[in-house]
Amino acid sequence: MGYNNNNFRKDRNDKHSGPKPAAPGLHVIVRNGDVGKALRIFKKKVQEDGILQEYKERQHYEKPSEKRAKAKAAGRKRWLKTQEKLITERLY
């Protein structure tokens, strides 16, 4: 019994044809030597992507029950905050 290499070649050619995709990760262009501005833009991109938050979460193992408890506490905090806003709006 022989191998059917036609599918392999077809897949391989499809994979390598066309333009290469951009490299993964964050990119910031430094213009006019303004490193400070580039750093601020980089920090903003990192914050939006949640990279630091994920890094901190992965530093220590957290049990699933602890994750659920934190999520429930955060939801309760959000709910209480919206209730407080509603009460203060009614008073004024």
C-alpha positions as CSV (number, residue, x, y, z in Angstrom):
1,M,0.0,0.0,0.0
2,G,1.5,3.3,-1.1
3,Y,1.2,6.8,0.3
4,N,-0.8,9.5,-1.5
5,N,1.5,12.4,-1.6
6,N,-0.7,14.6,-3.8
7,N,-2.6,16.0,-0.8
8,F,0.7,16.7,1.0
9,R,2.1,18.7,-1.8
10,K,-1.1,20.6,-2.3
11,D,-1.2,21.6,1.4
12,R,2.4,22.5,1.4
13,N,2.2,24.7,-1.6
14,D,-0.9,26.5,-0.3
15,K,0.8,27.2,3.0
16,H,3.9,28.8,1.5
17,S,2.3,30.8,-1.3
18,G,1.3,34.5,-1.0
19,P,2.6,37.2,1.2
20,K,3.9,36.4,4.7
21,P,1.7,37.6,7.6
22,A,3.1,40.2,10.0
23,A,5.1,39.0,12.9
24,P,3.0,38.4,16.0
25,G,3.4,40.8,18.9
26,L,3.2,44.5,19.5
27,H,4.9,47.0,17.3
28,V,5.6,50.7,18.1
29,I,7.3,53.0,15.7
30,V,9.7,55.6,17.1
31,R,9.3,58.8,15.1
32,N,11.8,61.8,15.3
33,G,13.7,60.1,18.1
34,D,10.7,60.6,20.5
35,V,11.2,57.5,22.7
36,G,9.0,58.9,25.4
37,K,5.9,59.1,23.2
38,A,6.7,55.6,21.7
39,L,6.9,54.3,25.3
40,R,3.5,55.8,26.2
41,I,2.0,54.3,23.1
42,F,3.6,50.9,23.9
43,K,2.2,51.0,27.5
44,K,-1.2,51.8,26.2
45,K,-1.2,48.9,23.8
46,V,0.0,46.5,26.5
47,Q,-2.7,47.7,28.8
48,E,-5.4,47.3,26.1
49,D,-4.2,43.7,25.3
50,G,-4.2,42.8,29.0
51,I,-0.7,41.3,28.8
52,L,0.4,42.5,32.2
53,Q,-2.8,41.3,33.8
54,E,-2.4,37.8,32.3
55,Y,1.3,37.7,33.4
56,K,0.3,38.5,37.0
57,E,-2.5,35.9,36.9
58,R,0.0,33.2,35.7
59,Q,2.6,33.9,38.3
60,H,0.7,31.7,40.9
61,Y,-1.7,28.9,40.5
62,E,-5.3,29.8,41.4
63,K,-7.8,27.1,42.2
64,P,-11.0,27.2,40.2
65,S,-13.1,27.7,43.3
66,E,-10.9,30.8,44.1
67,K,-11.5,32.1,40.5
68,R,-15.2,31.7,40.9
69,A,-15.2,33.5,44.3
70,K,-13.2,36.4,42.8
71,A,-15.5,36.6,39.8
72,K,-18.6,36.6,42.0
73,A,-17.2,39.3,44.3
74,A,-16.3,41.4,41.3
75,G,-19.8,41.1,39.9
76,R,-21.3,42.0,43.3
77,K,-19.0,45.0,43.5
78,R,-20.1,46.1,40.0
79,W,-23.8,45.6,40.8
80,L,-23.5,47.6,44.1
81,K,-21.7,50.4,42.2
82,T,-24.6,50.7,39.7
83,Q,-27.1,50.6,42.5
84,E,-25.3,53.4,44.3
85,K,-25.3,55.5,41.1
86,L,-29.1,54.9,40.7
87,I,-29.7,56.0,44.3
88,T,-27.6,59.1,43.9
89,E,-29.3,60.1,40.7
90,R,-32.8,59.8,42.3
91,L,-31.7,62.1,45.2
92,Y,-30.7,64.9,42.9
